[in-house]
Amino acid sequence: MKFKKISIVLILTLVIISSSVISAVADTATSDQIVAAVNGTEITLEEFYENLEEHFGAYVLSQMILDIVIEQKQEELDVHVDQETLNLILTDAIYQLGGEQGYRNYLAQLGIDDQTYREQLEFELTLFLLSKAETTVTPEQVIEFFEENEEYFAQPEAVQANHILVETEAEAVELITKLNSGAKFEELAKEYSTDTQTKAQGGYLGYFGRNMMVPEFEELAFSLPVNAYNKVETNYGWHVVLVTDKVDAKPADLDAQWDEVEQTLIEYLANDLN
């Protein structure tokens, strides 16, 4: 199947010809200007350019060409990275890496700093959005994709919950007492929770299905009615859990989920660019 995507062929073609372009540029560097002298040995501007070209020239020019092509495509398609979205993706990446310390360790392993990682992340997101903007699918492709991935689009049983993580049962009991007296769950989470990833959001965990949480936590969350709370111990400590919503399992329905299936397919194909 042929899909309309960003013209990556054009990009690759421009990158391939970069070596010959470099050679042409180098022919103009004939200056005998001295740029450095080491123990009586002089380095001319021409020698410097030749060495720079040999080791880094093709890469630098290729990157410059790629940047220009991408900028032109962004203007043509009016595609720009939303900084709020970028921040959310970065926050999720930090969470997946185990928090700030895990993130710093990961950057150290890569040998880059935070700013470089953010720039790389923005570059990858830009390529994805450009590819997505130029990816189209037919109704037949949507139907085929749905039939091959029907289980993916089925809605599993899920719970939406917040939690407050503390070290001892006594602290959990005290928090429940405060809740019984009318305290706001989100405010207590911000003040008392030791879960640094969720406390700023009032302990919000979002929706989760079966086998996504540790067993003790899952058992309590799925057993509580909506707007009810209780405590449970796991290997992380003591949790005070508030259930805010529940959804029942439902089979996939292509007619009802057509837009979702279509967008999922487009995003799946757009990711082929990376």
N, C-alpha and C positions, 0 to 999 in steps of 0.2 A: 504494500500500500504506500502511496505517495502522499506526504503531508506537506502543507505549505508552512515553512518555518523561516526563521531568520537566515539570510543568505550567508551561511557559514562557508560555503564554497568560495564566495568572493573574498572573505577574510583569509582563508587558507591560501588562495591564489596570490593575494598581496604579500602574505608572509613568505611564500616560496620565492618570489622574485626579489626579496629584500637583499639577498646576497649580491646580486648583480647591481642593484642600486647603490649599495655600499661601495662597490668597486669604482663605480663612476664618480661618486663623491670624493673618494680617496685621491683620484687623479688630480684634483684641484689643490690638494694640500702639498704644496711644493716649497713652502716657506722654510728658510734655513735659520729662522729665529731660534735662539737658545732659550729653553725653558728651565733647564737645570744643569748644574755642573757638580760632578761627584769626584773628588780627588783628581781634578784636572781633566776628567772625561766629561765631555759635553753631550747633552741630549737636546736634539733639535725638536722644533714643533712638529716637523714632518715625521720624525721617528716616534714621537709621542702619539700622534694620530694613528700611525700604522699599527703600533702595539695595542692601542685602545680598540681599534677596529678589529684586529685579529682576535682579541679575547672577548670583547663585549659588543662590538658594533652591530652584528646581525641581530642579536637579541634586542638591543635598545631600539633599533629602527623598526623591527617587527612589532614591538610593544607600542611604539608611537603610532604606527599604522593601525594596529588593532584598536587603540584608544580612539582614534579619529573616526574609524568606521562605526564603532559603537556609539559615539556621540552623535554622528549623523543619523543613525538609526533611531536613537532616542528622540531626536527632534522630529523626524519624519512620522514616528508613531505616537509621539507625545507620551512617552513612557519614562517615568522618573521614579526613583526609589523613595518611598515614604519613610522618613526618619523614625517615625513611631513604630512602623512595621519592623524596620531594621533593629530597633532597640528591643522589641519583643523577641525577635529571633535570637539576638545576642543573649538576652536574659535566659531564654530556654536552653541555649547552648551551655551557658555557665551552670545552670541547674543540672543538666545531663552530665557535666564533668565533675559534679560533686561540690559545687559552690565556688567561691572566690579562690580558695587555695588550690583546688583542683584545676581551675582555669589558669591560674598563674603557673602551675606545674606544666600544664599542657603547652602554654606559650614558650616556656623554657625549653621544652623538648623540641619544639619547632624552631627555636632560635629566633623568634620574632617578638615584637612588643605589642601592646594592646592596640595601638593606633594602626599598625600594619595589619593585624588580624581583622579589625573593623573594615579597613579598606578592601581587603580580600573578600570579606563577607559581602560588602556592598557590590563589588564587581560580580560575584557569583549571582547575587540576587538580580542585578541588572540584566545579565545574560538570560536568566530564567524568565524574567518579565518580558523581555524582547521576544524570546522564543514563544512564550505563551500568546503574546499579542498577534503573532503571525501563524499560529497553529489553528487549522480548521478541521472539522471532522464531519462526516456524513451521518445521517440517521442510521444507516446500515451498520456503520462502525460503532455507534453508540449501543445499538442492540446487541451486536456481537460481544462488545466489551462487557455489557451487563450480564449476558448469559455465561460468560467465562468467569465472572467475579461476583455472582449473585450473592454468595455468602458474605462477601465484604460489605454489601449494601444493606444487609439485614440489620435491624436495630436490636442489639442485645439488651437484656435487662441492665439498668444502670441506676446509680445513686449519685446525687449531688450533695456534697458535704463540706463542712468546715471542721477544723480541729485545733485544739490547743495542746501542745506537747510540753509536759513537765517531767521532773525527775522522780517524784514520789507520789504515792497514792494519797497521802495527806494533802498535798497541793491540789490534786485533782478533786478531792472531796470539797476543799475550800472553794474552788472555782464553781462547782455545782451549786454550792450554797449561795454564792453570789448571783448565779444565774436564776436560782429560785427566788431570789429577792428582787429580781428585775434588772440586773446588770445586762448590758449589751454584749453578746458573744464576741463580736468583732473587736470591740474595745478591749475586752479581756485578753484576746489573742495577741493584740498589738503590745499589750503591757507585759504579759506573762509567758507567752509561748517561747520555747527554746528552738523552735523550727525557724531558722533564719530565712528559709526560702519562701515561707508562706505567711509569716506573722504580719508583715507590712500590708498584706491584703486581707487581714482579719482571719487568717487561718484557712482561706479559701483553697479547696482542692479541685474544684470543678467536678465534672461527671466522670465516673469510673465504673467499669464493669467487673464481672467476676475474674478472679485470678490476677488482679492488678495491684492489690494491696496485700500486706502480710495477713495470714489467715485470721488472727484474732480481731484485727481491725475490720476486715471484710465482714466477718460474721456479725459483729455489732452493727455496722453501718446498714447492712441489708435487713437486719431484724428490726431496726428502729422505724417508727412511723415518721412521716414528714413533720418537721418542726419539733421533733423530740431530740433529747440529748442524753448521753450517759458516758461512763468512763470505761476504759479497757487498758490492760497492760500488754505491751509488745516488747520486743528486744530493743526498741528505741527509747522506751520509757513508758510513762502513763499518758494516755490521750483522753481528752474530753472531746467527744464527737457530736456534732450537730448535723442532722440530716435536713436539708432544705428542699429537696425534690427527689422524685423517683419516676422512672419511665419503665414501662413494661416492654418485654421483648416483642418485636413485630417482624414478620417476614419482609423481604425486599419487595418493592412495588415499582416497576419501571415507569409506569404512567405518572405516579405521584412523585417520583424521584428523578424524572428525566433531566432536569437542569443540573442536579447534583452529579448524576452519572456523566453527563456531557462534560462538565467542568473538571471532574476527576480524570477523565480520559485526556482532556486537553493538557492538564498539568502533568500527567504521566508522560505524554509524548514530549512536552516542552522540556522535561528533565533530561531527555536524551541528549540535549545539547551539551550538558556538563559532563 
